[in-house]
């Protein structure tokens, strides 16, 4: 097994020094899904949920979350995000969320993409919990990461 980059010789956690790495354009995409009952899907589709426009609010929440990732995950570096795009779409028995985050930096934006997708899904859950007690968030995965 490779040595973990976030631990020192004594096994204590620390933030990795990326100061010597070149600045590169970096992009990461994460995706997740929340299953909902048919009534909930209809309320979302018809924009009839009492808390408001579920999909738009979830997208904005995901963007905000991407910008706050270093505040939420202790060993993440604060990054200058150049683009945060969170898209939601009704798909089958639920909502699919895709988050694509970009920056010009010395470390990747995988955690920002995963955080954005997760918080968007949690926002959908929060906005729908009064009418749907059987929601399931699943399959939050990193789909792609690139650096140039």
Order of alpha helices (4+ residues) and beta strands (2+ residues): beta-alpha-alpha-alpha-beta-beta-alpha-beta
